[in-house]
Amino acid sequence: MDEIKKEDISQEVFDLYDDYAHNRVSRRDFLQKLSIYAVGGLTVGSLMSFLMPDYQNAIQIQAGDKRLKSDYITYPSPKGGVTMKALLSKPSKSKKKLGGIVVVHENRGLNPHIEDVARRAALAGFVSLAPDALTPLGGYPGTDDEGRALQSKRDRNEMLEDFIAAYDYLKNHKDCNGRVGVVGFCFGGWISNMMAVRIPDLAAAVPFYGGQPPLEDVPQIKAPLLLHYAELDTRVNEGWPSYEKALQEHGKDYTAHMYPNANHGFHNDTTPRYDKEAAELAWNRTIDFFNEKLK
C-alpha cells in the first residue's frame, strides 16, 4: 500500500485520535471506531501506525548535542518524601545567568518529544527544566499509551504542585537569573495557566492549547500570557471566549493566537496532527516572548 498522506485522512479520524489520546474512549473502542475509516486500501493497522508518534525520526535536537549541557536532576516534591526527576538543559558555552523556562509535558509524562522541546528552549538561550510528573509512579514508562494510563492515576492538582516546585527550583538555580516562565502543551497548557494563577512572580506563561483556569481565579494572574489555540480544537476552544472576557475585564496582559485549520497537538512534530507552518510560527512567537520577558 502507498504511504498514507495527512491530506487523505478525514478530520473525524483526527478527532477520534484526540478522544483516544485524552482517555475519552478506550483502546478497544478506538480501534473499533477506527475500522469505519479503514477503506480504500487502508487498514486499521496502517491507520494506527500512521497516528502514533514517531520518536525515532522526528527529534530535532538529539540527546548529547554538543551545543548543550543537559542532565537529569532531582528536586523535592511538596509531597513529603517524594523526589521529582527532570531534565535540566542550558547552552554549553554560556557564562552568564539565563532566563529560566519550565517545560510542561502533555498527559503522558516526560516523553522524548518534550525532552526535545526542552532542549530547543535551551538552545534558544535559556536554562530549561522539564519535569516528569510520572516520577512518583516510576517515570515515563517508554510508550505514550502506558504513560497516559499512569498519568491518569495521579491527581492533577498534586501534579500542579510538583510543577510549582519546579519553578522554585529553577528560580533559585545558580545558572538562572531569577526570571522564570513556563511553556506547556495540552495538559501542560492547563498547568501553564494554573501556574500563572498560583505564582505571583511568574515572569511569563505560554499555554499551547491548554484548558483554562476557573474564571474566578483570573484576577490572581500577574504574569503576561501568550496563548496558542488550534482552530479545529473545538474541545479546548469552548472555554476560550469566557476566559478572554475575564482577562479583558480584569485588565490582564495577554496575547492570543488562533491557528487556522490546525488540530490540537499541532506543535508536536512526532504525530500527523503536526502543522509545520503553525508550529514554527507559534514557537518563534514563544521564543520572542521569552526573550522579551525573561532577559
C-alpha positions as CSV (number, residue, x, y, z in Angstrom):
1,M,0.0,0.0,0.0
2,D,1.2,3.6,-0.7
3,E,2.3,5.7,2.2
4,I,-0.6,7.4,4.0
5,K,-0.7,11.2,3.5
6,K,-2.2,13.6,6.0
7,E,-4.5,15.1,3.5
8,D,-6.0,11.7,2.7
9,I,-7.3,11.3,6.3
10,S,-10.6,12.8,7.3
11,Q,-10.9,15.2,10.2
12,E,-13.1,12.6,12.0
13,V,-10.0,10.4,12.3
14,F,-8.0,13.1,14.0
15,D,-10.9,13.9,16.3
16,L,-11.2,10.2,17.2
17,Y,-7.5,10.1,18.0
18,D,-7.9,13.2,20.2
19,D,-10.6,11.3,22.1
20,Y,-8.3,8.3,22.5
21,A,-5.3,10.4,23.4
22,H,-7.3,12.1,26.2
23,N,-8.8,8.9,27.6
24,R,-12.3,9.7,26.5
25,V,-12.5,6.4,24.6
26,S,-10.8,3.1,25.4
27,R,-8.2,1.5,23.1
28,R,-10.8,-1.2,22.2
29,D,-13.4,1.4,21.3
30,F,-10.8,3.5,19.4
31,L,-9.8,0.5,17.2
32,Q,-13.5,-0.4,16.7
33,K,-14.4,3.1,15.6
34,L,-11.2,3.5,13.5
35,S,-12.3,0.5,11.5
36,I,-15.0,2.6,10.0
37,Y,-12.3,4.6,8.2
38,A,-10.3,1.6,7.0
39,V,-11.5,1.8,3.4
40,G,-9.9,2.1,0.0
41,G,-6.8,0.1,0.8
42,L,-6.4,1.4,4.3
43,T,-6.3,-1.0,7.2
44,V,-6.8,-0.4,10.9
45,G,-3.2,-1.3,11.5
46,S,-1.9,1.1,8.9
47,L,-4.1,3.9,10.3
48,M,-3.0,3.2,13.9
49,S,0.7,3.2,12.8
50,F,0.1,6.5,11.0
51,L,-1.4,8.2,14.0
52,M,1.1,7.1,16.6
53,P,4.1,9.3,17.5
54,D,7.4,8.7,15.7
55,Y,10.1,9.4,18.2
56,Q,12.8,7.7,16.2
57,N,12.9,10.1,13.2
58,A,11.2,13.3,14.4
59,I,13.6,14.5,17.1
60,Q,15.1,17.9,16.2
61,I,17.8,18.1,18.8
62,Q,19.3,14.8,19.9
63,A,20.3,14.0,23.4
64,G,24.1,14.6,23.7
65,D,24.1,17.6,21.4
66,K,27.5,19.3,22.0
67,R,25.9,22.7,22.0
68,L,24.1,21.9,25.2
69,K,24.8,20.8,28.7
70,S,21.8,18.6,29.5
71,D,21.4,16.4,32.6
72,Y,18.7,14.7,34.6
73,I,18.4,16.2,38.1
74,T,16.0,15.7,41.0
75,Y,14.2,18.2,43.2
76,P,11.9,17.8,46.1
77,S,8.1,17.4,45.7
78,P,5.8,19.2,48.1
79,K,4.5,15.8,48.9
80,G,6.8,14.6,51.7
81,G,9.4,12.0,50.9
82,V,9.0,12.3,47.1
83,T,11.8,13.4,44.7
84,M,10.9,14.5,41.2
85,K,13.0,13.8,38.2
86,A,13.6,16.5,35.5
87,L,15.8,17.3,32.5
88,L,17.8,20.4,33.1
89,S,19.4,21.9,29.9
90,K,21.4,25.1,29.1
91,P,23.7,26.3,26.3
92,S,27.1,24.6,26.9
93,K,29.2,27.8,26.3
94,S,27.0,30.2,28.4
95,K,29.0,32.0,31.1
96,K,26.2,34.2,32.4
97,K,22.9,33.6,34.2
98,L,20.0,32.9,31.9
99,G,16.2,33.2,32.0
100,G,14.5,30.0,33.0
101,I,11.8,28.1,31.3
102,V,9.8,25.3,32.9
103,V,8.6,23.0,30.1
104,V,5.5,21.0,30.9
105,H,4.6,17.8,29.1
106,E,1.3,16.5,27.8
107,N,-0.8,13.9,29.5
108,R,1.7,11.1,29.2
109,G,4.8,12.0,31.1
110,L,8.2,13.3,30.0
111,N,8.5,11.5,26.6
112,P,11.3,12.0,24.0
113,H,9.3,14.8,22.2
114,I,9.1,17.0,25.3
115,E,12.7,16.4,26.1
116,D,13.4,17.6,22.6
117,V,11.3,20.7,23.1
118,A,13.2,21.4,26.4
119,R,16.5,21.2,24.5
120,R,15.1,23.6,21.8
121,A,14.3,26.1,24.6
122,A,17.8,25.8,26.0
123,L,19.4,26.2,22.5
124,A,17.4,29.4,22.2
125,G,19.4,30.8,25.1
126,F,17.6,29.8,28.2
127,V,18.1,27.3,31.1
128,S,15.1,24.9,30.8
129,L,13.7,22.4,33.2
130,A,11.4,19.7,32.0
131,P,9.9,17.7,35.0
132,D,8.4,14.2,34.7
133,A,5.1,14.2,36.6
134,L,5.1,10.4,36.5
135,T,8.2,10.2,38.7
136,P,6.3,9.0,41.8
137,L,4.9,6.1,39.7
138,G,8.3,5.2,38.2
139,G,8.6,7.8,35.5
140,Y,7.7,7.8,31.8
141,P,7.3,4.1,31.0
142,G,8.5,4.2,27.4
143,T,5.3,4.4,25.5
144,D,2.6,7.1,25.4
145,D,-0.2,4.6,25.9
146,E,1.4,3.4,29.2
147,G,2.3,7.0,30.1
148,R,-1.4,8.1,29.7
149,A,-2.5,5.2,31.8
150,L,0.0,6.1,34.6
151,Q,-0.8,9.8,34.5
152,S,-4.5,9.2,34.9
153,K,-3.6,7.7,38.3
154,R,-2.2,10.9,39.6
155,D,-4.2,13.8,41.0
156,R,-3.8,16.8,38.6
157,N,-3.7,19.3,41.5
158,E,-0.8,17.3,43.1
159,M,1.0,17.4,39.7
160,L,0.4,21.2,39.6
161,E,2.2,21.5,43.0
162,D,5.1,19.5,41.6
163,F,5.5,21.9,38.7
164,I,5.2,24.9,41.0
165,A,8.1,23.3,43.0
166,A,10.0,23.0,39.7
167,Y,9.6,26.8,39.3
168,D,11.0,27.4,42.7
169,Y,13.9,25.1,42.0
170,L,14.7,26.8,38.7
171,K,14.3,30.3,40.0
172,N,17.0,29.6,42.6
173,H,19.3,27.7,40.4
174,K,22.8,29.0,40.1
175,D,22.5,29.3,36.3
176,C,19.2,31.2,36.3
177,N,18.8,34.9,36.5
178,G,15.7,34.5,38.7
179,R,13.2,35.3,35.9
180,V,11.3,32.2,35.1
181,G,8.5,31.4,32.6
182,V,6.5,28.3,31.7
183,V,5.5,26.7,28.4
184,G,3.2,23.7,28.3
185,F,1.3,21.6,25.9
186,C,-2.3,20.2,26.3
187,F,-2.3,19.1,30.0
188,G,0.9,21.3,30.2
189,G,-1.1,24.2,28.8
190,W,-3.6,23.9,31.7
191,I,-0.6,23.7,34.1
192,S,0.8,26.8,32.5
193,N,-2.5,28.7,33.0
194,M,-2.7,27.5,36.6
195,M,0.9,28.4,37.4
196,A,0.0,31.9,36.2
197,V,-2.8,31.9,38.7
198,R,-0.7,30.4,41.6
199,I,2.7,32.1,41.2
200,P,2.7,35.9,41.7
201,D,6.3,36.2,40.5
202,L,6.0,34.1,37.3
203,A,7.6,36.1,34.6
204,A,5.7,34.7,31.6
205,A,3.3,31.9,30.7
206,V,2.8,30.3,27.3
207,P,-0.1,27.7,27.2
208,F,-0.4,25.7,24.0
209,Y,-4.0,24.5,23.5
210,G,-4.4,24.3,27.3
211,G,-7.5,24.1,29.4
212,Q,-8.5,27.4,31.0
213,P,-8.3,28.1,34.8
214,P,-11.5,28.8,36.8
215,L,-12.8,32.2,35.8
216,E,-12.9,33.3,39.5
217,D,-9.1,32.8,39.6
218,V,-8.3,35.1,36.7
219,P,-7.9,38.2,39.0
220,Q,-4.9,36.4,40.6
221,I,-2.9,36.3,37.3
222,K,0.1,38.6,37.3
223,A,2.2,37.1,34.5
224,P,1.9,38.2,30.9
225,L,0.3,35.4,28.8
226,L,0.9,34.2,25.3
227,L,-1.8,31.8,24.4
228,H,-1.8,29.4,21.3
229,Y,-5.0,27.8,20.2
230,A,-5.8,25.5,17.2
231,E,-8.9,26.3,15.1
232,L,-10.0,22.7,14.9
233,D,-9.6,22.0,18.6
234,T,-13.3,22.6,19.5
235,R,-13.0,20.8,22.9
236,V,-10.4,23.2,24.3
237,N,-11.6,26.2,22.4
238,E,-15.1,26.1,24.1
239,G,-13.6,27.7,27.2
240,W,-11.7,30.4,25.4
241,P,-14.3,33.1,24.9
242,S,-15.3,33.3,28.6
243,Y,-11.6,33.2,29.6
244,E,-10.7,36.0,27.2
245,K,-13.6,38.0,28.5
246,A,-12.4,37.6,32.1
247,L,-8.8,38.5,31.1
248,Q,-10.2,41.7,29.4
249,E,-12.4,42.6,32.4
250,H,-9.6,42.3,34.8
251,G,-7.0,44.2,32.6
252,K,-4.6,41.3,32.2
253,D,-1.7,41.3,29.8
254,Y,-2.3,38.7,27.2
255,T,-1.9,37.9,23.5
256,A,-3.8,35.1,21.9
257,H,-3.3,33.4,18.5
258,M,-5.8,31.1,16.8
259,Y,-4.0,28.9,14.2
260,P,-6.3,28.3,11.1
261,N,-7.0,24.6,10.2
262,A,-4.7,23.4,12.9
263,N,-5.5,20.5,15.2
264,H,-5.0,20.1,18.9
265,G,-1.4,19.0,19.2
266,F,-0.2,20.9,16.1
267,H,3.1,21.7,17.7
268,N,4.0,18.0,18.3
269,D,6.1,17.1,15.2
270,T,6.1,13.4,16.0
271,T,2.5,12.9,15.1
272,P,0.4,13.6,11.9
273,R,-1.5,16.3,13.7
274,Y,1.7,18.4,13.3
275,D,1.2,21.6,11.3
276,K,4.7,22.7,10.3
277,E,3.7,26.3,9.5
278,A,1.7,26.9,12.6
279,A,4.2,25.1,14.8
280,E,7.2,27.1,13.6
281,L,5.2,30.4,13.9
282,A,4.0,29.6,17.4
283,W,7.5,28.5,18.5
284,N,9.1,31.7,17.1
285,R,6.5,33.8,18.8
286,T,7.1,31.9,22.0
287,I,10.9,32.4,22.0
288,D,10.5,36.1,21.1
289,F,8.1,36.4,24.1
290,F,10.5,34.8,26.4
291,N,13.4,36.9,25.1
292,E,11.3,40.0,26.0
293,K,10.1,38.8,29.4
294,L,13.0,36.7,30.8
295,K,16.2,38.5,30.0
